[in-house]
Amino acid sequence: MSEELIPENPEQETEENETAEPVKQRKNGLYPAVSDELADNMKSGWADTELHDLQPIAQAEHTAARRAALSARFPGERLVIPAGNLKTRSNDTEYAFRASTEYAYLTGDQTQDGVLVLEPTGDTGHEATLYLLPRSNRENGEFWLDGQGELWVGRRNSLTEAEQLLGIPAKDVRELAAALTEATGPVRNVRGHDASIEAALTDKVTAERDEELRVHLSEARLVKDAFEIAELQKACDATARGFEDVVKSLDKAEATSERFIEGTFFLRARIEGNDIGYGSICAAGPHATTLHWVRNDGAVRAGELLLLDAGVETNDLYTADVTRTLPINGTFSPLQRKIYDAVYEAQEAGIAAVKPGADYRDFHDAAQRVLAEKLVEWGLLGDLSVDKVLELGLQRRWTLHGTGHMLGMDVHDCAAARTETYVNGTLEPGVCLTVEPGLYFQADDLTVPEEYRGIGVRIEDDILVTEDGNRNLSDTLPRQADEVEAWMARLKG
């Protein structure tokens, strides 16, 4: 990674074409200074690259509808929704930027430092403005000396281009903090993404009012529109291909470690999408009993199970969340199959309970009852009845987690929604959730027979509530044990 000219503290100007102070040099750079001649040379001789007659992005009409709904909910109030800033990973390297979900949901934009502002136009209605970084300035050398200049990190859209693509008037974000400092009237801000915006609004907002905005935006995503449903299907389809890639390369994983599985799936996520939607869980053998095993540094051994929980995030930031538990050698042992079949039966019961008008909790209760029945049948809970086990929650020693969650732009989408609209709510068409029961017998659990210890099984699919029931978005991946074995044999050739 080149480091010659990245500045330590870049100066930025207010107007894109206005001459400003030169960008400062980086400490310990190999070039001690920029000569006047070089600075002048770099200002000219560049072709005009402005793009014209751009068409709006595919979701522009959907983001406009979302902004209109938000405007109706908070009449007469200024609403500020930031994308967020780069976060330092180490020294002068940053984590890959991912725009805040609220900002991307309302704009379709994913650029760092962006801010959406909805200015009230009276008692009702708002005027939306996107505040963005303009093209890099060439007069002061920003475009080639600044660490975020375009010669270093790539071209960004001009404000005019952004307006055409996103359907929202755009202004220079570097002017926004000062404007917000002078703003009057009620303001709400989505916190936690942009410290400079929060500082500008510090005496104009309250934590309670800002939280109301965050909660509303979370609840707005409970029901997906047509664009979102198509994106989730795309994510599931790409994820299925990633699982196929893993099965085809299991022999290489056995020769190395779980990291080969992680890398194999990541390749598919980057080819077909933006990234993975969350840290891939590539848990082989007893690691499958750790719910969020993301170290992925263990051995992959024939005769054991692989629990793979992974999802592709699309370029528009919608993620799948799918789990399959696979016999590494292609065939379940009798005990592995018994435990797997129990989880499969529980998942079937859970999926059947997903339908419009059902309580959100119904699918969880249905799956947990099946698992409790199996644990009682296997003699792991003494002479207690299934109803008593469920009343006391004793099955949770081995089922551990809830049976699912909302899914969308975040893997645990809508997390800020009120309890009464989420887990105590009612399902309706357009809701997308996971159904993912599991059984986990820890390697050191002395309450179960020795042969159970170290076995973990989870099966997870992404389920869309439809007008007449549900649709499994990830059903191209087999779930039933015989089908899993046949699928693996076919892929391995």
C-alpha positions, 0 to 999 in steps of 0.5 A, a space after each residue: 500500500 503506497 504511502 508517499 503523499 497521504 497527508 496527516 491533516 488535510 485542509 479542505 475548502 468550502 467551494 469545489 473550485 476555490 483555491 485554498 490552503 495547500 494540503 499538508 504533507 504526511 509526517 515521514 513521507 519520502 517527499 519532504 515538500 511539493 514544489 510550486 512547479 509540481 503543484 501547478 502542473 497537477 492543477 491542469 491537463 485533466 479531461 472533463 469527466 462529468 457524467 451526463 443524462 444519468 438515470 435514477 437508481 432502481 430504488 429511487 421511487 421507493 426511497 422517495 416513498 419512504 421519505 414521504 412516509 417519514 415526513 408525514 410522521 414528523 410534521 414541522 420538524 427538521 430531521 437529520 439522518 447521517 451516513 456515518 464516517 470512516 472508522 480507523 482500523 489501525 494508524 492510517 488504515 480504515 475499516 471498509 465503509 458501510 453507510 448507516 442503515 437508516 441513511 441508505 434506506 431513505 436515500 439509496 446512497 452509500 457514500 461516507 460523510 453523507 447526511 440527509 436533511 428533511 427541512 419542514 416546509 410548514 406545518 406539513 411536508 418537508 424538503 429533502 436535501 442530501 449533503 455530500 462531499 463534492 468532487 475532489 478539489 484540484 486547485 489546492 491538491 486535495 485530489 492527489 495529496 489528501 488520503 481520501 482524494 480521488 487519485 487515492 481512493 477513486 472518483 466520487 460523484 459530483 453533486 449534480 450527478 448525485 442529484 440525477 442518480 438519487 432524485 434528491 437535491 445535493 449540497 456540499 456537506 462541509 457547509 452543513 455543520 455550521 448551518 445546523 449550528 444556526 438552525 432553529 425549531 424542533 430537530 431530530 437526529 439519528 445518533 451514533 453515526 456522525 460526531 460533527 453533526 451531533 456536536 452541531 445539534 447538541 443544544 437543539 435535540 434531546 435523547 428521547 426525541 432522537 430515540 423516537 426517530 430511530 425507533 420509527 425508522 426501525 419499525 418502518 422496515 418491518 414490512 418490506 416493499 417490492 424492491 426489498 423483497 427482490 433484494 432479499 431473494 437475490 441475497 438468498 440465491 447468492 448465498 445458496 451458491 456460496 454454500 455450494 462453493 463450500 461443499 465443493 471445497 470441503 476436501 481443501 478445508 480438511 487439509 487446512 482449517 475452517 478459514 478455508 470455508 470462511 474464505 470460500 464463502 467470502 469470495 462468493 459474497 464479494 463476487 455477487 454482492 457488497 460483502 458478507 452480511 455478518 461474520 460467517 460462522 464456519 463451525 466444525 465439530 464441537 465449535 458448532 455448539 458455540 452460537 457465534 463461532 467466528 474465529 474460524 480457526 479450527 480443524 475440519 474433520 471427516 465424521 464430524 458436522 460443519 455448521 455453516 451460518 453465512 449470508 451474502 449482502 447485496 450491493 444495495 445492502 440487503 442480507 441473507 441469513 442462512 444456516 445448514 449443518 452438513 456432514 463433512 464426509 457427506 453422510 450423517 452418522 445415526 446419532 447425528 441424523 437423529 439430532 438433525 431430524 429433530 431440528 428439521 422437524 422443529 423448523 418445519 413446525 416453525 415455518 408452518 406457523 409463519 402466516 399473516 395474522 399469526 402472532 410473531 411468537 407463534 413460530 418460536 413456540 411451535 419450534 420449541 415445543 418440538 425440541 422439548 418433546 424430543 429432549 423428553 423422549 430422549 430421557 434428558 429431562 427426567 420424568 417431566 412433561 413437555 408442558 412443564 419443561 416449556 413452562 420452566 424453560 428447561 429445554 433452553 439448556 440445549 436450544 439456547 436462543 430464540 428461533 428467529 428474528 427480523 431480516 433486511 438491511 441488517 441481519 437483525 433488522 428492526 432491532 430498535 422497534 418497540 416490543 409491542 410491534 416486534 416480538 409482541 406484534 402480529 405478522 403481515 404480508 411483507 415481513 421477512 424473518 428467519 426460522 432457525 431452531 437448533 440443538 447444542 450439546 456442549 463438549 463438557 455437558 455431563 448431563 447428556 450421554 457422552 456420544 451427544 457431547 460436541 454435537 451442534 445442529 442448526 437449520 435456518 431459512 429466510 421466510 417471507 410472509 405472503 398474503 396466503 402463508 409464507 415463502 421460503 426465500 432460501 429453499 434452493 438449499 436442501 434441508 431434509 437429511 437424505 436430500 442434504 446427503 444427495 446434494 453433497 454427493 452430487 456437488 462433490 462429483 
